[in-house]
Amino acid sequence: MKKIGNPGVILHIGAGRGSDLKQYLTLDPKCIVFVEADLEFAKLLTDSYSNIPQLSVVNKVITSQGGEVSFHKFNLSDYNGIYPPGDKLFELYPGLKEKECVRQRSQKIVDFLESLGSLSDKSNYLIIDTPGEERAIINSIVNSKQIYEFEFVDIFCTREDFFNTGSHLKSISSLMSHACYELIGQASPYNNDRLVLHFNKNSLQIEYLDLKNRYQTKSDENSKYKHKVTQLKDQLDILNIDNEATKIKLENFQKENLIANKKINENNIKLDSLKKEKHDLETQLEKAEKEILILKQQIKELSNKNYDYERKLPLINKEFIKAEAQIELIKDIMISNKAF
């Protein structure tokens, strides 16, 4: 382990039997958290180091995705994990045997780190020893940016041909480099087939990339603003054209309005003339209605007279007939007198 000063929190995922505890204690950390998936090892750690107040032991399977997994236990505990071994591992360790396979509920690394809350402001130290799952876990905390809670990161890298999901050293180094962590050393503390990579956070590079990203963000925003200004200018040009067209329409409308007003005045004059004519006609109508009433009265009177006349007419006719008979008689008498 590289000397790193006084860390705030040392978090060791895959602590095993806790063989590194003495070294961790020499760093005088604020607290140490051992996470171990094997219940037997977790109990051993709890019982063996109960006298160390800054040590916490968590029995939990940590993975990148969470969910139920198969936890494989071997007679060589360095390779205990959620993946079955490949042929190369059996070739290297012919006596390797699986002791048992237990279905366990795992927790996502992102959720687990969130459950710890905000870590100390001091330089925190993360150790990852999860055979076959190391790169996936690193990728998760890089994407979530939780890795930046740790100043130092040690990764136990398993040969890629030991497990079907093994991680190539270059792949992990590239991922950490992209996250602005420098490789400050590597070692094989237990066996040559498991290499430990030591990384240190490059704060200056992170700050530089942050400034670069912010600059790029501002540049992108500026480009968007320029594009928007161009769009607004184009819209303004269109509005100006529309405005000119509207002015022409308004002028035409005003001309049409003048013509319409002139017609309205002419129509008003005609209307006044028609109103006067209507008034005269109404006066004449009123006079005619009065005359009609008089004529109706006269007709009524004539009708009454006619009725009397028609009632007296038969009598008059009789008298007339009588008169005619008397005239004829008188004529006859006169003729007779002349004859004599």
Buried (B, 14 or more C-beta within 10 A) or exposed (E): BEEBEEBBBBBBBBBBBBEBBEEBBEBEBBBBBBBBBBEEBBEBBBEBBEEEEBBBBBBBBBBBEBEEBEBBBBEBBBBBBBBBBBEBBEEBBEEBEEEEEEEBEBBBBBEBBEEBEEBEEBBBBBBBBBBBBBBBBBBBBBEBEBBBBBBBBBBBBBBBBBBEBBBEBEBBBEBBBEBBBEBEEBEEEEEEBBBBBBBBBBEEBBEEBEEEEEEEEEEEEEEEEEEEEEEEEEEEEEEEEEEEEEEEEEEEEEEEEEEEEEEEEEEEEEEEEEEEEEEEEEEEEEEEEEEEEEEEEEEEEEEEEEEEEEEEEEEEEEEEEEEEEEEEEEEEEEEEEEEE
